[in-house]
Amino acid sequence: QLQASGGGSVQAGGSLRLSCTASMIHFSRYVMGWYRQAPGKQRELVADIRNSRIINLSDSVKGRFTISRDSARNSVYLQMNNLKSEDTAVYYCGARFFQSGDVSYWGEGTQVTVSS
């Protein structure tokens, strides 16, 4: 129910924009988030948003990444600027009901590779 796209390979300092489109009813009741998992590491939350309010933004990406949401398109975006090699990971879109701490839906991951 979540379709993510926009990954790729860039050099350090470059930019990428990830998109995720949800096919679910009551989109406004879900917190939409971007997560990432680097090789050998646990999946971590990068940022999440409900309606127009950003709920969480990882310290490691502050000032570089921006999360946004278009409710008319049931979509959430992650604009990634000034990418660093440590941003290399598989990025996942996730949706959790606003009253829940658990992600209910996951999209397929999209690979982001940053070369230094």
Helices and strands as residue ranges (DSSP letters): E 2-5, E 8-11, E 16-22, G 27-29, E 30-37, E 44-50, E 53-57, E 65-70, G 71-73, E 75-80, G 85-87, E 89-97, E 105-106, E 110-115
